[in-house]
Amino acid sequence: MRRANPVAYAYSCAVFNGRKSRQIGLQKYVGRLQELKRSIRRHSAFWIGLYGYLWVGAMEFWSDLAIALMRKKPNKLPHFQKGLRAMTLIQSAL
């Protein structure tokens, strides 16, 4: 019996997660949106899927600093809440 290639499996998982993130509408948090003058997308589904893992990891690592910043800038709280909501959605997609 032939064993599955771990690189192919990892690539497929990243692509599927990237597509799911894009369908949910989380691409604007994970990567830049397409610029007006560009004819093609800036990042592939693979890149969005991989960067989603990094984005969530960074948010968990810097959570104490983010909470302190939220306390200092209460007028920006709706923006912070959008980011936190996006993070929970990305975590559920992963």
Gaussian input, Z-matrix of N, CA and C with variables (Angstrom, degrees):
# hf/3-21g

backbone

0 1
 N
 C     1     B1
 C     2     B2     1     A1
 N     3     B3     2     A2     1     D1
 C     4     B4     3     A3     2     D2
 C     5     B5     4     A4     3     D3
 N     6     B6     5     A5     4     D4
 C     7     B7     6     A6     5     D5
 C     8     B8     7     A7     6     D6
 N     9     B9     8     A8     7     D7
 C    10    B10     9     A9     8     D8
 C    11    B11    10    A10     9     D9
 N    12    B12    11    A11    10    D10
 C    13    B13    12    A12    11    D11
 C    14    B14    13    A13    12    D12
 N    15    B15    14    A14    13    D13
 C    16    B16    15    A15    14    D14
 C    17    B17    16    A16    15    D15
 N    18    B18    17    A17    16    D16
 C    19    B19    18    A18    17    D17
 C    20    B20    19    A19    18    D18
 N    21    B21    20    A20    19    D19
 C    22    B22    21    A21    20    D20
 C    23    B23    22    A22    21    D21
 N    24    B24    23    A23    22    D22
 C    25    B25    24    A24    23    D23
 C    26    B26    25    A25    24    D24
 N    27    B27    26    A26    25    D25
 C    28    B28    27    A27    26    D26
 C    29    B29    28    A28    27    D27
 N    30    B30    29    A29    28    D28
 C    31    B31    30    A30    29    D29
 C    32    B32    31    A31    30    D30
 N    33    B33    32    A32    31    D31
 C    34    B34    33    A33    32    D32
 C    35    B35    34    A34    33    D33
 N    36    B36    35    A35    34    D34
 C    37    B37    36    A36    35    D35
 C    38    B38    37    A37    36    D36
 N    39    B39    38    A38    37    D37
 C    40    B40    39    A39    38    D38
 C    41    B41    40    A40    39    D39
 N    42    B42    41    A41    40    D40
 C    43    B43    42    A42    41    D41
 C    44    B44    43    A43    42    D42
 N    45    B45    44    A44    43    D43
 C    46    B46    45    A45    44    D44
 C    47    B47    46    A46    45    D45
 N    48    B48    47    A47    46    D46
 C    49    B49    48    A48    47    D47
 C    50    B50    49    A49    48    D48
 N    51    B51    50    A50    49    D49
 C    52    B52    51    A51    50    D50
 C    53    B53    52    A52    51    D51
 N    54    B54    53    A53    52    D52
 C    55    B55    54    A54    53    D53
 C    56    B56    55    A55    54    D54
 N    57    B57    56    A56    55    D55
 C    58    B58    57    A57    56    D56
 C    59    B59    58    A58    57    D57
 N    60    B60    59    A59    58    D58
 C    61    B61    60    A60    59    D59
 C    62    B62    61    A61    60    D60
 N    63    B63    62    A62    61    D61
 C    64    B64    63    A63    62    D62
 C    65    B65    64    A64    63    D63
 N    66    B66    65    A65    64    D64
 C    67    B67    66    A66    65    D65
 C    68    B68    67    A67    66    D66
 N    69    B69    68    A68    67    D67
 C    70    B70    69    A69    68    D68
 C    71    B71    70    A70    69    D69
 N    72    B72    71    A71    70    D70
 C    73    B73    72    A72    71    D71
 C    74    B74    73    A73    72    D72
 N    75    B75    74    A74    73    D73
 C    76    B76    75    A75    74    D74
 C    77    B77    76    A76    75    D75
 N    78    B78    77    A77    76    D76
 C    79    B79    78    A78    77    D77
 C    80    B80    79    A79    78    D78
 N    81    B81    80    A80    79    D79
 C    82    B82    81    A81    80    D80
 C    83    B83    82    A82    81    D81
 N    84    B84    83    A83    82    D82
 C    85    B85    84    A84    83    D83
 C    86    B86    85    A85    84    D84
 N    87    B87    86    A86    85    D85
 C    88    B88    87    A87    86    D86
 C    89    B89    88    A88    87    D87
 N    90    B90    89    A89    88    D88
 C    91    B91    90    A90    89    D89
 C    92    B92    91    A91    90    D90
 N    93    B93    92    A92    91    D91
 C    94    B94    93    A93    92    D92
 C    95    B95    94    A94    93    D93
 N    96    B96    95    A95    94    D94
 C    97    B97    96    A96    95    D95
 C    98    B98    97    A97    96    D96
 N    99    B99    98    A98    97    D97
 C   100   B100    99    A99    98    D98
 C   101   B101   100   A100    99    D99
 N   102   B102   101   A101   100   D100
 C   103   B103   102   A102   101   D101
 C   104   B104   103   A103   102   D102
 N   105   B105   104   A104   103   D103
 C   106   B106   105   A105   104   D104
 C   107   B107   106   A106   105   D105
 N   108   B108   107   A107   106   D106
 C   109   B109   108   A108   107   D107
 C   110   B110   109   A109   108   D108
 N   111   B111   110   A110   109   D109
 C   112   B112   111   A111   110   D110
 C   113   B113   112   A112   111   D111
 N   114   B114   113   A113   112   D112
 C   115   B115   114   A114   113   D113
 C   116   B116   115   A115   114   D114
 N   117   B117   116   A116   115   D115
 C   118   B118   117   A117   116   D116
 C   119   B119   118   A118   117   D117
 N   120   B120   119   A119   118   D118
 C   121   B121   120   A120   119   D119
 C   122   B122   121   A121   120   D120
 N   123   B123   122   A122   121   D121
 C   124   B124   123   A123   122   D122
 C   125   B125   124   A124   123   D123
 N   126   B126   125   A125   124   D124
 C   127   B127   126   A126   125   D125
 C   128   B128   127   A127   126   D126
 N   129   B129   128   A128   127   D127
 C   130   B130   129   A129   128   D128
 C   131   B131   130   A130   129   D129
 N   132   B132   131   A131   130   D130
 C   133   B133   132   A132   131   D131
 C   134   B134   133   A133   132   D132
 N   135   B135   134   A134   133   D133
 C   136   B136   135   A135   134   D134
 C   137   B137   136   A136   135   D135
 N   138   B138   137   A137   136   D136
 C   139   B139   138   A138   137   D137
 C   140   B140   139   A139   138   D138
 N   141   B141   140   A140   139   D139
 C   142   B142   141   A141   140   D140
 C   143   B143   142   A142   141   D141
 N   144   B144   143   A143   142   D142
 C   145   B145   144   A144   143   D143
 C   146   B146   145   A145   144   D144
 N   147   B147   146   A146   145   D145
 C   148   B148   147   A147   146   D146
 C   149   B149   148   A148   147   D147
 N   150   B150   149   A149   148   D148
 C   151   B151   150   A150   149   D149
 C   152   B152   151   A151   150   D150
 N   153   B153   152   A152   151   D151
 C   154   B154   153   A153   152   D152
 C   155   B155   154   A154   153   D153
 N   156   B156   155   A155   154   D154
 C   157   B157   156   A156   155   D155
 C   158   B158   157   A157   156   D156
 N   159   B159   158   A158   157   D157
 C   160   B160   159   A159   158   D158
 C   161   B161   160   A160   159   D159
 N   162   B162   161   A161   160   D160
 C   163   B163   162   A162   161   D161
 C   164   B164   163   A163   162   D162
 N   165   B165   164   A164   163   D163
 C   166   B166   165   A165   164   D164
 C   167   B167   166   A166   165   D165
 N   168   B168   167   A167   166   D166
 C   169   B169   168   A168   167   D167
 C   170   B170   169   A169   168   D168
 N   171   B171   170   A170   169   D169
 C   172   B172   171   A171   170   D170
 C   173   B173   172   A172   171   D171
 N   174   B174   173   A173   172   D172
 C   175   B175   174   A174   173   D173
 C   176   B176   175   A175   174   D174
 N   177   B177   176   A176   175   D175
 C   178   B178   177   A177   176   D176
 C   179   B179   178   A178   177   D177
 N   180   B180   179   A179   178   D178
 C   181   B181   180   A180   179   D179
 C   182   B182   181   A181   180   D180
 N   183   B183   182   A182   181   D181
 C   184   B184   183   A183   182   D182
 C   185   B185   184   A184   183   D183
 N   186   B186   185   A185   184   D184
 C   187   B187   186   A186   185   D185
 C   188   B188   187   A187   186   D186
 N   189   B189   188   A188   187   D187
 C   190   B190   189   A189   188   D188
 C   191   B191   190   A190   189   D189
 N   192   B192   191   A191   190   D190
 C   193   B193   192   A192   191   D191
 C   194   B194   193   A193   192   D192
 N   195   B195   194   A194   193   D193
 C   196   B196   195   A195   194   D194
 C   197   B197   196   A196   195   D195
 N   198   B198   197   A197   196   D196
 C   199   B199   198   A198   197   D197
 C   200   B200   199   A199   198   D198
 N   201   B201   200   A200   199   D199
 C   202   B202   201   A201   200   D200
 C   203   B203   202   A202   201   D201
 N   204   B204   203   A203   202   D202
 C   205   B205   204   A204   203   D203
 C   206   B206   205   A205   204   D204
 N   207   B207   206   A206   205   D205
 C   208   B208   207   A207   206   D206
 C   209   B209   208   A208   207   D207
 N   210   B210   209   A209   208   D208
 C   211   B211   210   A210   209   D209
 C   212   B212   211   A211   210   D210
 N   213   B213   212   A212   211   D211
 C   214   B214   213   A213   212   D212
 C   215   B215   214   A214   213   D213
 N   216   B216   215   A215   214   D214
 C   217   B217   216   A216   215   D215
 C   218   B218   217   A217   216   D216
 N   219   B219   218   A218   217   D217
 C   220   B220   219   A219   218   D218
 C   221   B221   220   A220   219   D219
 N   222   B222   221   A221   220   D220
 C   223   B223   222   A222   221   D221
 C   224   B224   223   A223   222   D222
 N   225   B225   224   A224   223   D223
 C   226   B226   225   A225   224   D224
 C   227   B227   226   A226   225   D225
 N   228   B228   227   A227   226   D226
 C   229   B229   228   A228   227   D227
 C   230   B230   229   A229   228   D228
 N   231   B231   230   A230   229   D229
 C   232   B232   231   A231   230   D230
 C   233   B233   232   A232   231   D231
 N   234   B234   233   A233   232   D232
 C   235   B235   234   A234   233   D233
 C   236   B236   235   A235   234   D234
 N   237   B237   236   A236   235   D235
 C   238   B238   237   A237   236   D236
 C   239   B239   238   A238   237   D237
 N   240   B240   239   A239   238   D238
 C   241   B241   240   A240   239   D239
 C   242   B242   241   A241   240   D240
 N   243   B243   242   A242   241   D241
 C   244   B244   243   A243   242   D242
 C   245   B245   244   A244   243   D243
 N   246   B246   245   A245   244   D244
 C   247   B247   246   A246   245   D245
 C   248   B248   247   A247   246   D246
 N   249   B249   248   A248   247   D247
 C   250   B250   249   A249   248   D248
 C   251   B251   250   A250   249   D249
 N   252   B252   251   A251   250   D250
 C   253   B253   252   A252   251   D251
 C   254   B254   253   A253   252   D252
 N   255   B255   254   A254   253   D253
 C   256   B256   255   A255   254   D254
 C   257   B257   256   A256   255   D255
 N   258   B258   257   A257   256   D256
 C   259   B259   258   A258   257   D257
 C   260   B260   259   A259   258   D258
 N   261   B261   260   A260   259   D259
 C   262   B262   261   A261   260   D260
 C   263   B263   262   A262   261   D261
 N   264   B264   263   A263   262   D262
 C   265   B265   264   A264   263   D263
 C   266   B266   265   A265   264   D264
 N   267   B267   266   A266   265   D265
 C   268   B268   267   A267   266   D266
 C   269   B269   268   A268   267   D267
 N   270   B270   269   A269   268   D268
 C   271   B271   270   A270   269   D269
 C   272   B272   271   A271   270   D270
 N   273   B273   272   A272   271   D271
 C   274   B274   273   A273   272   D272
 C   275   B275   274   A274   273   D273
 N   276   B276   275   A275   274   D274
 C   277   B277   276   A276   275   D275
 C   278   B278   277   A277   276   D276
 N   279   B279   278   A278   277   D277
 C   280   B280   279   A279   278   D278
 C   281   B281   280   A280   279   D279

   B1=1.4353
   B2=1.5360
   B3=1.2848
   B4=1.4555
   B5=1.5275
   B6=1.3377
   B7=1.4654
   B8=1.5225
   B9=1.3285
   B10=1.4602
   B11=1.5368
   B12=1.3025
   B13=1.4538
   B14=1.5331
   B15=1.3380
   B16=1.4643
   B17=1.5310
   B18=1.3191
   B19=1.4706
   B20=1.5255
   B21=1.3162
   B22=1.4587
   B23=1.5182
   B24=1.3197
   B25=1.4548
   B26=1.5335
   B27=1.3295
   B28=1.4694
   B29=1.5293
   B30=1.3233
   B31=1.4692
   B32=1.5269
   B33=1.3205
   B34=1.4649
   B35=1.5234
   B36=1.3299
   B37=1.4691
   B38=1.5226
   B39=1.3455
   B40=1.4656
   B41=1.5196
   B42=1.3278
   B43=1.4683
   B44=1.5255
   B45=1.3234
   B46=1.4665
   B47=1.5295
   B48=1.3307
   B49=1.4680
   B50=1.5205
   B51=1.3264
   B52=1.4622
   B53=1.5155
   B54=1.3153
   B55=1.4727
   B56=1.5252
   B57=1.3230
   B58=1.4644
   B59=1.5296
   B60=1.3368
   B61=1.4717
   B62=1.5165
   B63=1.3155
   B64=1.4636
   B65=1.5254
   B66=1.3264
   B67=1.4639
   B68=1.5272
   B69=1.3333
   B70=1.4636
   B71=1.5247
   B72=1.3280
   B73=1.4596
   B74=1.5143
   B75=1.3182
   B76=1.4572
   B77=1.5162
   B78=1.3043
   B79=1.4532
   B80=1.5271
   B81=1.3287
   B82=1.4648
   B83=1.5204
   B84=1.3365
   B85=1.4550
   B86=1.5168
   B87=1.3000
   B88=1.4621
   B89=1.5221
   B90=1.3109
   B91=1.4535
   B92=1.5073
   B93=1.3010
   B94=1.4603
   B95=1.5155
   B96=1.3112
   B97=1.4486
   B98=1.5223
   B99=1.2904
   B100=1.4541
   B101=1.5317
   B102=1.3136
   B103=1.4583
   B104=1.5223
   B105=1.3053
   B106=1.4609
   B107=1.5238
   B108=1.3274
   B109=1.4596
   B110=1.5228
   B111=1.3117
   B112=1.4776
   B113=1.5161
   B114=1.3141
   B115=1.4613
   B116=1.5316
   B117=1.3308
   B118=1.4629
   B119=1.5260
   B120=1.3307
   B121=1.4569
   B122=1.5200
   B123=1.3070
   B124=1.4639
   B125=1.5283
   B126=1.3283
   B127=1.4625
   B128=1.5215
   B129=1.3217
   B130=1.4642
   B131=1.5234
   B132=1.3290
   B133=1.4645
   B134=1.5283
   B135=1.3200
   B136=1.4669
   B137=1.5246
   B138=1.3350
   B139=1.4647
   B140=1.5290
   B141=1.3320
   B142=1.4670
   B143=1.5223
   B144=1.3198
   B145=1.4667
   B146=1.5159
   B147=1.3375
   B148=1.4610
   B149=1.5240
   B150=1.3075
   B151=1.4517
   B152=1.5233
   B153=1.3238
   B154=1.4675
   B155=1.5197
   B156=1.3393
   B157=1.4631
   B158=1.5272
   B159=1.3192
   B160=1.4684
   B161=1.5242
   B162=1.3192
   B163=1.4631
   B164=1.5194
   B165=1.3266
   B166=1.4706
   B167=1.5286
   B168=1.3300
   B169=1.4592
   B170=1.5137
   B171=1.3223
   B172=1.4660
   B173=1.5256
   B174=1.3182
   B175=1.4691
   B176=1.5260
   B177=1.3290
   B178=1.4625
   B179=1.5216
   B180=1.3273
   B181=1.4651
   B182=1.5257
   B183=1.3279
   B184=1.4577
   B185=1.5288
   B186=1.3142
   B187=1.4621
   B188=1.5328
   B189=1.3227
   B190=1.4700
   B191=1.5236
   B192=1.3192
   B193=1.4585
   B194=1.5312
   B195=1.3372
   B196=1.4665
   B197=1.5276
   B198=1.3205
   B199=1.4687
   B200=1.5266
   B201=1.3322
   B202=1.4684
   B203=1.5289
   B204=1.3168
   B205=1.4660
   B206=1.5276
   B207=1.3238
   B208=1.4603
   B209=1.5337
   B210=1.3195
   B211=1.4680
   B212=1.5255
   B213=1.3328
   B214=1.4662
   B215=1.5275
   B216=1.3087
   B217=1.4650
   B218=1.5215
   B219=1.3339
   B220=1.4708
   B221=1.5242
   B222=1.3333
   B223=1.4663
   B224=1.5341
   B225=1.3198
   B226=1.4654
   B227=1.5295
   B228=1.3115
   B229=1.4594
   B230=1.5306
   B231=1.3418
   B232=1.4689
   B233=1.5292
   B234=1.3362
   B235=1.4625
   B236=1.5269
   B237=1.3381
   B238=1.4517
   B239=1.5309
   B240=1.3184
   B241=1.4632
   B242=1.5252
   B243=1.3376
   B244=1.4703
   B245=1.5242
   B246=1.3261
   B247=1.4636
   B248=1.5099
   B249=1.3305
   B250=1.4664
   B251=1.5236
   B252=1.3256
   B253=1.4775
   B254=1.5241
   B255=1.3287
   B256=1.4630
   B257=1.5177
   B258=1.3292
   B259=1.4617
   B260=1.5236
   B261=1.3447
   B262=1.4660
   B263=1.5264
   B264=1.3426
   B265=1.4683
   B266=1.5362
   B267=1.3137
   B268=1.4664
   B269=1.5244
   B270=1.3284
   B271=1.4569
   B272=1.5258
   B273=1.3228
   B274=1.4597
   B275=1.5221
   B276=1.3435
   B277=1.4573
   B278=1.5192
   B279=1.3353
   B280=1.4604
   B281=1.4964
   A1=108.97
   A2=116.13
   A3=122.18
   A4=110.29
   A5=115.87
   A6=120.73
   A7=110.24
   A8=116.16
   A9=121.80
   A10=109.05
   A11=115.13
   A12=121.96
   A13=108.46
   A14=118.76
   A15=120.18
   A16=112.85
   A17=117.42
   A18=119.86
   A19=109.82
   A20=116.95
   A21=120.25
   A22=110.84
   A23=116.46
   A24=120.59
   A25=110.75
   A26=117.56
   A27=121.64
   A28=110.45
   A29=116.62
   A30=120.46
   A31=110.27
   A32=116.28
   A33=120.27
   A34=111.61
   A35=117.27
   A36=120.74
   A37=111.03
   A38=116.61
   A39=119.86
   A40=110.96
   A41=117.79
   A42=121.40
   A43=110.56
   A44=117.15
   A45=119.64
   A46=111.53
   A47=117.16
   A48=120.21
   A49=111.25
   A50=116.80
   A51=120.55
   A52=111.86
   A53=116.83
   A54=120.03
   A55=111.06
   A56=115.59
   A57=119.16
   A58=110.37
   A59=117.08
   A60=120.92
   A61=110.69
   A62=116.69
   A63=120.77
   A64=110.49
   A65=117.57
   A66=120.99
   A67=111.34
   A68=116.36
   A69=120.37
   A70=110.64
   A71=116.94
   A72=121.20
   A73=113.51
   A74=116.76
   A75=120.92
   A76=113.35
   A77=118.23
   A78=121.23
   A79=111.77
   A80=117.60
   A81=119.96
   A82=112.05
   A83=117.89
   A84=120.45
   A85=111.44
   A86=117.18
   A87=121.45
   A88=111.73
   A89=118.06
   A90=121.50
   A91=111.38
   A92=115.33
   A93=119.31
   A94=110.82
   A95=115.07
   A96=119.90
   A97=109.58
   A98=116.02
   A99=121.02
   A100=109.50
   A101=116.61
   A102=120.06
   A103=110.00
   A104=116.68
   A105=121.58
   A106=112.85
   A107=117.77
   A108=120.60
   A109=113.31
   A110=117.71
   A111=120.84
   A112=109.95
   A113=116.06
   A114=119.68
   A115=111.75
   A116=117.08
   A117=120.35
   A118=109.33
   A119=115.98
   A120=121.47
   A121=111.12
   A122=115.27
   A123=120.04
   A124=111.22
   A125=118.04
   A126=121.55
   A127=110.56
   A128=114.97
   A129=120.99
   A130=110.24
   A131=114.73
   A132=120.21
   A133=109.98
   A134=116.90
   A135=121.39
   A136=110.35
   A137=116.94
   A138=121.49
   A139=110.57
   A140=116.89
   A141=120.94
   A142=110.04
   A143=117.49
   A144=120.98
   A145=112.62
   A146=117.26
   A147=120.52
   A148=111.56
   A149=116.77
   A150=120.17
   A151=111.49
   A152=117.53
   A153=120.80
   A154=111.22
   A155=116.69
   A156=120.55
   A157=110.52
   A158=116.46
   A159=120.92
   A160=111.41
   A161=116.62
   A162=121.54
   A163=110.45
   A164=116.82
   A165=120.90
   A166=109.84
   A167=117.00
   A168=120.00
   A169=112.58
   A170=116.39
   A171=120.39
   A172=110.69
   A173=116.81
   A174=119.54
   A175=110.63
   A176=117.10
   A177=119.42
   A178=111.07
   A179=116.90
   A180=121.55
   A181=111.39
   A182=116.88
   A183=122.25
   A184=113.05
   A185=118.78
   A186=120.99
   A187=112.60
   A188=117.69
   A189=119.73
   A190=111.35
   A191=116.12
   A192=120.36
   A193=110.88
   A194=116.62
   A195=120.40
   A196=111.24
   A197=117.00
   A198=120.35
   A199=110.48
   A200=117.43
   A201=120.76
   A202=110.57
   A203=116.47
   A204=120.73
   A205=110.98
   A206=117.16
   A207=120.81
   A208=111.04
   A209=116.16
   A210=119.66
   A211=111.73
   A212=116.63
   A213=120.19
   A214=112.80
   A215=117.86
   A216=122.36
   A217=110.78
   A218=119.02
   A219=120.68
   A220=113.20
   A221=117.99
   A222=119.11
   A223=111.98
   A224=117.36
   A225=121.62
   A226=112.41
   A227=116.91
   A228=121.38
   A229=113.64
   A230=120.55
   A231=118.79
   A232=113.08
   A233=117.05
   A234=120.27
   A235=111.18
   A236=116.38
   A237=120.24
   A238=110.76
   A239=116.28
   A240=119.87
   A241=111.31
   A242=117.52
   A243=120.47
   A244=110.55
   A245=115.70
   A246=120.08
   A247=112.39
   A248=116.77
   A249=120.29
   A250=111.45
   A251=116.09
   A252=119.81
   A253=110.24
   A254=116.29
   A255=119.99
   A256=110.95
   A257=116.83
   A258=120.16
   A259=111.17
   A260=117.12
   A261=118.63
   A262=111.42
   A263=116.61
   A264=119.46
   A265=110.60
   A266=116.85
   A267=119.99
   A268=109.73
   A269=117.58
   A270=120.62
   A271=110.85
   A272=117.45
   A273=119.74
   A274=111.19
   A275=117.29
   A276=120.70
   A277=112.06
   A278=116.76
   A279=120.83
   A280=109.42
   D1=137.38
   D2=-176.82
   D3=-86.83
   D4=134.59
   D5=179.96
   D6=-84.11
   D7=148.75
   D8=179.57
   D9=-72.15
   D10=146.05
   D11=178.18
   D12=-78.86
   D13=120.15
   D14=-177.59
   D15=-65.17
   D16=-29.85
   D17=178.95
   D18=-69.15
   D19=-41.63
   D20=178.15
   D21=-65.08
   D22=-38.39
   D23=178.32
   D24=-64.90
   D25=-45.34
   D26=179.82
   D27=-63.63
   D28=-41.34
   D29=178.79
   D30=-62.69
   D31=-45.50
   D32=-179.85
   D33=-62.02
   D34=-42.26
   D35=178.73
   D36=-62.12
   D37=-43.04
   D38=-179.90
   D39=-64.69
   D40=-41.29
   D41=179.52
   D42=-64.99
   D43=-45.23
   D44=179.95
   D45=-63.81
   D46=-41.18
   D47=177.63
   D48=-65.83
   D49=-38.00
   D50=177.65
   D51=-65.05
   D52=-42.45
   D53=177.89
   D54=-64.78
   D55=-40.89
   D56=179.74
   D57=-65.29
   D58=-42.18
   D59=177.69
   D60=-61.90
   D61=-38.94
   D62=179.94
   D63=-67.82
   D64=-39.68
   D65=179.58
   D66=-66.55
   D67=-37.14
   D68=179.75
   D69=-72.49
   D70=-21.72
   D71=-179.80
   D72=96.12
   D73=25.57
   D74=-177.26
   D75=-95.98
   D76=-0.41
   D77=-177.80
   D78=-60.65
   D79=-33.15
   D80=-178.58
   D81=-66.82
   D82=-21.35
   D83=176.75
   D84=-88.64
   D85=-35.34
   D86=-175.35
   D87=-83.14
   D88=-42.45
   D89=-178.26
   D90=-139.21
   D91=167.59
   D92=178.79
   D93=-65.90
   D94=148.19
   D95=174.67
   D96=-76.13
   D97=166.47
   D98=179.30
   D99=-67.21
   D100=132.32
   D101=177.59
   D102=-74.29
   D103=157.07
   D104=-176.17
   D105=-62.39
   D106=-37.71
   D107=-175.53
   D108=-87.24
   D109=-5.77
   D110=178.96
   D111=-83.56
   D112=137.95
   D113=179.29
   D114=-92.12
   D115=-17.57
   D116=179.10
   D117=-122.87
   D118=161.47
   D119=179.23
   D120=-63.16
   D121=148.70
   D122=-178.71
   D123=-74.10
   D124=-41.07
   D125=-176.48
   D126=-129.46
   D127=145.47
   D128=179.24
   D129=-81.66
   D130=170.43
   D131=177.05
   D132=-64.26
   D133=-32.82
   D134=177.37
   D135=-61.87
   D136=-47.70
   D137=-178.96
   D138=-63.65
   D139=-43.50
   D140=179.54
   D141=-62.91
   D142=-41.25
   D143=178.67
   D144=-63.31
   D145=-43.89
   D146=178.84
   D147=-68.87
   D148=-43.60
   D149=-176.53
   D150=-69.77
   D151=-24.95
   D152=175.62
   D153=-60.56
   D154=-41.93
   D155=176.40
   D156=-59.91
   D157=-46.01
   D158=-178.70
   D159=-65.28
   D160=-39.58
   D161=-178.21
   D162=-63.22
   D163=-44.90
   D164=179.60
   D165=-66.71
   D166=-41.73
   D167=178.37
   D168=-61.22
   D169=-41.76
   D170=178.82
   D171=-66.35
   D172=-39.72
   D173=179.51
   D174=-64.38
   D175=-38.04
   D176=178.14
   D177=-68.86
   D178=-38.89
   D179=-179.21
   D180=-66.88
   D181=-40.30
   D182=-175.97
   D183=-98.69
   D184=17.80
   D185=-173.60
   D186=-61.69
   D187=-38.93
   D188=179.39
   D189=-62.41
   D190=-43.13
   D191=178.55
   D192=-65.62
   D193=-39.73
   D194=179.25
   D195=-64.24
   D196=-40.12
   D197=178.90
   D198=-65.33
   D199=-41.31
   D200=177.46
   D201=-62.79
   D202=-39.85
   D203=178.64
   D204=-66.06
   D205=-38.31
   D206=178.17
   D207=-63.35
   D208=-35.86
   D209=178.66
   D210=-69.08
   D211=-33.97
   D212=-178.24
   D213=-79.15
   D214=-25.84
   D215=-177.54
   D216=-122.45
   D217=71.52
   D218=-176.98
   D219=-65.01
   D220=-23.66
   D221=178.40
   D222=-70.90
   D223=-17.37
   D224=178.87
   D225=-96.43
   D226=5.56
   D227=-176.15
   D228=-55.87
   D229=-41.76
   D230=178.12
   D231=-58.86
   D232=-34.87
   D233=178.54
   D234=-69.87
   D235=-41.26
   D236=176.40
   D237=-62.44
   D238=-40.87
   D239=-179.32
   D240=-64.90
   D241=-36.75
   D242=175.87
   D243=-61.59
   D244=-43.79
   D245=179.13
   D246=-64.18
   D247=-41.62
   D248=178.02
   D249=-65.71
   D250=-37.93
   D251=176.61
   D252=-64.04
   D253=-42.50
   D254=177.74
   D255=-62.11
   D256=-39.08
   D257=179.68
   D258=-63.37
   D259=-42.62
   D260=178.94
   D261=-65.80
   D262=-35.40
   D263=178.35
   D264=-68.45
   D265=-39.24
   D266=178.23
   D267=-66.05
   D268=-41.34
   D269=177.66
   D270=-61.21
   D271=-38.56
   D272=179.12
   D273=-70.52
   D274=-30.37
   D275=178.09
   D276=-73.95
   D277=-27.48
   D278=-179.37
   D279=-79.56

